[in-house]
Amino acid sequence: MLTSVKVILYTSKTLSSGAHPVMLRITKDRKSKYLAVGFSCTETLWDEVAGEPSKKHPLYKEAKFLIQKKKLEASRLVLQLENEDKSLSAGEIRGKLRRAKSSAVTLYTYFDAVVDRLRKTGQIKTAEVYKDTKRNLEQFTRKGDKQFSEVDVTFLLQFEDHLKRAGKGPNTIYIYLRTLRALINRAIKEEVCPEKYYAFKKFSLGKYANIKTAKRALSKEDIDKIRDCSLSKHKELTDAKNIFLFSYYCRGMNFADMASLTWKDIAGERLEYVRQKTGERFSIGLLPPALDILTYYKKANKHNKGGYVFPILNETHATPTAIYNRKVKMLRKINGELKQLAAHCGIEAELTTYVARHSFATILKRQGVNTSLISEMLGHDSEKTTQVYLDSFESKVLDEVSKGLL
């Protein structure tokens, strides 16, 4: 009996995104086996008759090319087997396709494919993390590409040692290893890498779970110094000061969200916005210092055609890549100016935009606010995450407590 190869949307399985994997259905002797092509799609964007995404799909051309390529590879193998008069079951044919597929895709070519996919879906920041992880892997392997089968426990241990020798901190090492793990998990799901090559079963990242980061929160007195300092002779630091304080007074709002903030997000004395990192909607009552900052920019940037509150983005930044690159550039600039501001205000601690978020949480803690409330204000899923932000009690406080032993 002849073997048939058809492309289908496998609706029996639903991914976390709500989409379904696109599969090759290999049928012989009325028995079918399925092989993922490495793409997913929702039912509303799938053309069942054509066996491909509809033209409304944002990645229609790329997906069509990928699907046709995978179908051609499968059909070519089936034809070759029939010409050689080899009778294999649907499962055996699928096995041959898997082996050909896994041997053809190397670690770095798959990295490139994932980075490209992330960029096309607007996930620029995540794409940069994958790209940076690949760059460090290439330094480790001296640009020599690897098969997934070569990424074993020994490889992971040696890569970890390489990162340590390169002076990377524990958090950075964890990010690179976690990203590599995520990539391999993705490759396994897309049947690019056989599950037997999953080395992270024996290489745990648990030791990085409880890394204590250096505390970066300011005291209330230092915040007041920043608020009250005069910049009459340092006007170039005004934006840095305003952005830092606005974050502090708006529940530790992060830089990316402030950069995208528009005047449409301001309704009277309330701020309504969706946090980019989590998709959570925030509604914040604006405190007087925050309102003063908005008043300043309301007068200062009337000609900002993009409608942005802060002078970070404008209408020329129209693509996800342009927006991401501009945010990275401006964050570097603002953090550099915050160092100058700290020196001008007589603050010894290192000042960055993220310190405002830490300071917001820590100062509330010192005032006796419940951790669960602080966690909700920060938009964290758990109080455990909030603990990372909360400063430990200062040594002087602990010293006073210890005097009770006398």
Legacy VTK file of the C-alpha trace (Angstrom):
# vtk DataFile Version 3.0
C-alpha trace
ASCII
DATASET POLYDATA
POINTS 406 float
0.000 0.000 0.000
1.279 3.462 -0.910
2.406 5.873 1.784
0.738 9.268 2.008
2.172 12.443 3.517
-0.186 15.248 4.491
0.238 18.486 6.434
-2.346 18.978 9.191
-3.027 21.218 12.154
-2.801 18.843 15.131
-5.725 20.126 17.199
-5.491 17.230 19.663
-2.633 19.115 21.283
-2.856 22.738 22.423
0.275 24.718 23.282
0.480 27.264 26.114
0.040 30.037 23.528
-3.336 28.597 22.504
-1.985 27.499 19.114
-1.693 23.926 17.797
1.434 22.293 16.316
1.590 21.799 12.568
2.366 18.154 11.807
3.249 15.897 8.914
0.836 12.955 8.989
2.503 9.875 7.529
-0.033 7.149 6.724
0.616 3.596 5.601
-1.551 0.493 5.974
-4.206 2.702 7.578
-1.821 3.544 10.404
-0.715 7.140 10.910
2.285 8.671 12.644
2.919 12.361 13.205
6.043 14.502 12.936
6.202 18.163 13.981
7.432 20.597 11.341
8.547 23.194 13.916
5.663 25.637 13.551
2.356 26.245 15.324
-0.846 28.010 14.352
-4.314 28.808 15.688
-7.402 27.284 14.079
-8.643 30.711 12.993
-5.467 31.318 10.976
-5.239 27.825 9.438
-6.386 26.950 5.896
-7.379 23.296 6.185
-7.969 22.828 2.446
-4.556 24.204 1.450
-2.784 22.583 4.421
-1.040 25.801 5.372
-1.651 29.019 7.354
-4.045 31.496 5.800
-2.632 34.576 4.114
-3.753 36.631 7.138
-1.082 34.951 9.277
1.756 37.430 10.070
4.367 34.781 9.194
2.490 33.341 6.206
5.388 33.374 3.722
7.933 31.971 6.172
5.549 29.275 7.392
4.545 28.248 3.888
8.181 27.883 2.874
8.976 25.806 5.982
5.956 23.533 5.549
6.618 22.948 1.849
10.268 22.182 2.616
9.384 19.609 5.293
6.704 17.999 3.130
9.116 17.787 0.189
11.760 16.114 2.383
9.246 13.535 3.584
7.823 12.877 0.121
11.329 12.506 -1.306
12.207 9.900 1.335
8.974 7.959 0.737
9.597 7.957 -3.028
13.184 6.790 -2.485
12.039 3.901 -0.291
9.374 2.858 -2.797
11.899 2.962 -5.664
14.212 0.765 -3.571
11.238 -1.518 -2.884
11.728 -1.114 0.872
8.574 -1.689 2.868
8.701 0.329 6.056
5.892 1.129 8.459
4.712 4.696 9.056
6.594 4.650 12.361
9.836 3.555 10.736
9.507 6.242 8.084
8.949 8.818 10.813
12.063 7.531 12.599
14.167 7.996 9.475
12.828 11.532 9.037
13.589 12.354 12.671
17.161 11.135 12.388
17.680 13.089 9.189
16.094 16.133 10.787
18.125 16.019 14.012
21.421 15.456 12.224
20.759 18.318 9.807
20.033 20.935 12.469
23.017 21.901 14.595
23.041 23.786 17.883
24.024 27.134 16.373
21.801 26.906 13.293
18.874 26.228 15.622
19.902 29.181 17.802
19.820 31.374 14.678
16.392 30.056 13.691
14.946 30.730 17.144
16.455 34.229 17.279
14.998 34.988 13.844
11.573 33.684 14.911
11.614 35.771 18.087
12.531 38.909 16.180
9.720 38.402 13.674
7.190 38.078 16.486
8.443 41.271 18.150
10.170 39.546 21.101
13.314 41.592 20.615
14.611 41.494 24.188
14.277 37.700 24.403
15.946 37.384 21.001
18.905 39.407 22.287
19.262 37.093 25.304
19.389 34.044 22.991
21.821 35.835 20.686
24.094 36.743 23.620
23.981 33.179 24.937
25.014 31.862 21.521
27.868 34.391 21.363
29.261 33.130 24.683
28.880 29.524 23.552
30.807 30.339 20.368
33.603 31.848 22.459
33.675 28.637 24.474
33.731 26.330 21.424
35.903 28.751 19.448
33.078 29.139 16.909
32.984 25.412 16.224
29.341 24.361 15.837
27.984 21.426 17.828
25.445 18.676 17.374
22.803 18.432 20.081
24.269 15.048 21.013
27.498 16.809 22.032
25.756 18.994 24.609
26.193 16.537 27.468
26.890 17.048 31.179
30.631 17.401 30.569
29.929 20.095 27.951
27.701 22.007 30.408
30.265 21.801 33.226
33.029 23.033 30.950
30.839 25.860 29.622
30.038 26.858 33.204
33.766 26.915 34.061
34.469 28.956 30.932
31.943 31.587 32.016
33.483 31.765 35.492
36.966 32.231 34.044
35.566 34.981 31.820
34.550 36.856 34.975
30.787 36.353 34.625
28.770 36.678 37.834
26.443 33.935 39.156
23.294 35.655 37.868
24.759 36.051 34.381
25.912 32.414 34.309
22.429 31.337 35.378
20.818 33.347 32.559
23.060 31.766 29.905
22.561 28.223 31.201
18.816 28.760 31.619
18.557 30.076 28.047
20.495 27.097 26.698
18.159 24.785 28.629
15.106 26.576 27.210
16.502 26.256 23.681
17.063 22.525 24.053
13.596 22.058 25.540
12.170 23.872 22.530
14.223 21.708 20.169
12.899 18.565 21.833
9.288 19.758 21.557
9.811 20.525 17.882
11.515 17.124 17.454
14.743 18.706 16.277
16.643 17.151 19.191
15.907 13.643 20.565
14.909 13.709 24.231
17.718 11.283 25.117
20.195 14.154 24.605
18.628 16.295 27.336
21.667 16.728 29.614
19.895 19.012 32.095
18.342 15.960 33.752
21.734 15.450 35.392
22.812 19.095 35.458
20.678 21.053 37.872
20.466 24.847 37.977
19.097 24.690 41.522
22.333 26.018 43.005
21.627 29.345 41.290
18.075 29.607 42.636
18.969 31.247 45.953
21.706 33.616 44.843
21.651 36.706 47.020
22.164 39.818 44.960
23.828 42.917 46.335
21.229 45.193 47.896
20.782 48.379 45.908
18.087 50.297 47.777
18.529 53.878 48.958
17.366 55.275 52.264
14.448 57.708 52.483
17.006 60.432 53.301
18.877 59.777 50.050
15.634 59.916 48.052
14.906 63.283 49.641
18.382 64.493 48.682
17.692 63.636 45.045
14.255 65.264 45.143
15.534 68.487 46.717
18.844 68.910 44.908
19.109 71.915 42.597
20.220 71.322 39.017
20.477 74.978 38.002
24.115 74.358 37.027
23.543 70.782 35.809
20.412 70.993 33.681
21.651 68.116 31.543
20.821 65.803 34.483
17.163 66.878 34.707
15.723 63.977 32.695
17.713 61.420 34.683
16.478 62.902 37.963
12.845 63.031 36.812
12.844 59.496 35.418
14.367 58.108 38.617
11.892 59.904 40.882
8.884 59.106 38.679
9.746 55.416 38.925
10.089 55.669 42.699
6.784 57.515 43.178
4.930 55.190 40.755
5.512 51.885 42.560
8.895 51.183 41.037
7.713 51.480 37.440
10.477 50.109 35.263
12.342 52.005 32.559
10.850 50.120 29.592
7.314 51.005 30.671
8.208 54.637 31.337
9.800 54.883 27.892
6.534 53.730 26.268
4.299 55.889 28.459
2.034 58.254 26.479
-0.251 61.057 27.553
-3.213 58.792 26.793
-2.134 56.701 29.791
-2.713 59.656 32.122
-6.306 60.248 33.214
-6.531 63.130 35.650
-4.540 62.079 38.686
-4.349 58.412 37.725
-1.881 56.446 35.644
-3.255 53.465 33.679
-0.812 51.233 31.826
-0.024 47.618 30.962
3.331 46.323 32.126
5.230 45.054 29.097
7.020 42.255 30.933
3.919 40.562 32.360
0.939 42.028 30.509
-0.581 43.039 33.852
-2.692 46.199 33.960
-1.835 48.808 36.598
-3.966 51.661 37.884
-1.934 54.013 40.062
-3.004 57.120 41.935
-0.361 59.727 41.128
1.391 61.332 44.092
2.084 65.100 44.041
5.808 64.746 43.126
4.855 62.528 40.157
2.204 65.039 39.059
4.824 67.807 39.213
7.092 65.799 36.902
4.225 65.298 34.441
3.460 69.020 34.529
7.094 69.748 33.663
6.988 67.469 30.594
3.545 68.641 29.573
5.091 72.064 29.049
8.433 70.865 27.745
7.528 68.342 25.027
4.497 69.732 23.232
6.175 68.924 19.925
6.661 65.209 20.673
4.588 63.808 17.814
4.694 60.302 19.224
2.703 61.413 22.252
5.315 60.019 24.630
5.618 61.539 28.103
9.378 61.216 28.482
11.968 62.218 25.836
13.088 58.657 25.182
11.043 57.471 22.174
9.468 59.430 19.338
7.535 58.743 16.129
10.706 57.710 14.243
10.995 54.567 16.364
8.358 52.607 14.487
9.533 48.971 14.595
10.090 46.627 17.565
13.814 46.509 16.782
14.119 50.303 16.571
12.211 50.700 19.839
14.351 48.099 21.614
17.635 49.583 20.378
16.555 53.088 21.375
15.573 51.948 24.867
18.922 50.212 25.354
20.805 53.299 24.176
18.794 55.690 26.353
18.958 53.438 29.425
22.746 53.459 29.166
22.707 57.257 28.839
20.315 57.793 31.778
22.260 55.436 34.049
25.460 57.300 33.203
23.798 60.573 34.147
22.445 59.069 37.369
26.020 58.370 38.466
26.771 62.062 38.002
23.579 62.947 39.863
24.587 60.753 42.806
27.934 62.521 43.053
26.236 65.929 42.815
23.791 65.008 45.611
26.479 63.511 47.847
25.120 59.951 47.607
27.735 57.203 47.818
25.529 54.357 46.576
25.567 53.493 42.871
22.501 54.992 41.225
20.611 53.322 38.346
16.996 53.339 37.218
16.534 49.924 38.840
17.613 51.291 42.218
14.389 53.329 42.218
12.349 50.093 42.066
14.390 48.486 44.849
14.192 51.643 46.950
10.407 51.871 46.591
9.988 48.326 47.932
12.618 48.548 50.667
11.507 51.896 52.096
7.932 50.598 52.376
9.255 47.525 54.163
11.191 49.678 56.640
7.959 51.550 57.333
6.257 48.291 58.308
4.191 47.685 55.153
3.209 44.022 54.703
5.303 42.145 52.143
2.188 40.827 50.394
1.036 44.399 49.697
4.477 45.382 48.397
4.445 42.278 46.181
1.076 43.264 44.710
2.243 46.825 44.085
5.338 45.574 42.272
3.242 43.196 40.188
5.048 40.058 41.351
3.489 36.608 41.120
4.822 35.591 44.520
6.250 37.109 47.673
9.400 35.077 47.094
10.201 37.238 44.084
9.569 40.351 46.164
12.173 39.253 48.713
14.842 39.802 46.049
13.933 43.491 46.048
13.661 43.943 49.782
16.743 45.152 51.551
17.939 43.234 54.603
17.866 45.017 57.918
20.903 47.245 58.218
23.784 46.093 60.384
23.181 48.947 62.838
19.613 47.752 63.435
20.818 44.223 64.053
23.517 45.546 66.377
20.839 47.314 68.460
18.814 44.099 68.640
21.885 42.183 69.797
22.324 44.596 72.736
19.270 42.954 74.269
21.575 40.094 75.227
23.505 42.324 77.635
LINES 1 407
406 0 1 2 3 4 5 6 7 8 9 10 11 12 13 14 15 16 17 18 19 20 21 22 23 24 25 26 27 28 29 30 31 32 33 34 35 36 37 38 39 40 41 42 43 44 45 46 47 48 49 50 51 52 53 54 55 56 57 58 59 60 61 62 63 64 65 66 67 68 69 70 71 72 73 74 75 76 77 78 79 80 81 82 83 84 85 86 87 88 89 90 91 92 93 94 95 96 97 98 99 100 101 102 103 104 105 106 107 108 109 110 111 112 113 114 115 116 117 118 119 120 121 122 123 124 125 126 127 128 129 130 131 132 133 134 135 136 137 138 139 140 141 142 143 144 145 146 147 148 149 150 151 152 153 154 155 156 157 158 159 160 161 162 163 164 165 166 167 168 169 170 171 172 173 174 175 176 177 178 179 180 181 182 183 184 185 186 187 188 189 190 191 192 193 194 195 196 197 198 199 200 201 202 203 204 205 206 207 208 209 210 211 212 213 214 215 216 217 218 219 220 221 222 223 224 225 226 227 228 229 230 231 232 233 234 235 236 237 238 239 240 241 242 243 244 245 246 247 248 249 250 251 252 253 254 255 256 257 258 259 260 261 262 263 264 265 266 267 268 269 270 271 272 273 274 275 276 277 278 279 280 281 282 283 284 285 286 287 288 289 290 291 292 293 294 295 296 297 298 299 300 301 302 303 304 305 306 307 308 309 310 311 312 313 314 315 316 317 318 319 320 321 322 323 324 325 326 327 328 329 330 331 332 333 334 335 336 337 338 339 340 341 342 343 344 345 346 347 348 349 350 351 352 353 354 355 356 357 358 359 360 361 362 363 364 365 366 367 368 369 370 371 372 373 374 375 376 377 378 379 380 381 382 383 384 385 386 387 388 389 390 391 392 393 394 395 396 397 398 399 400 401 402 403 404 405
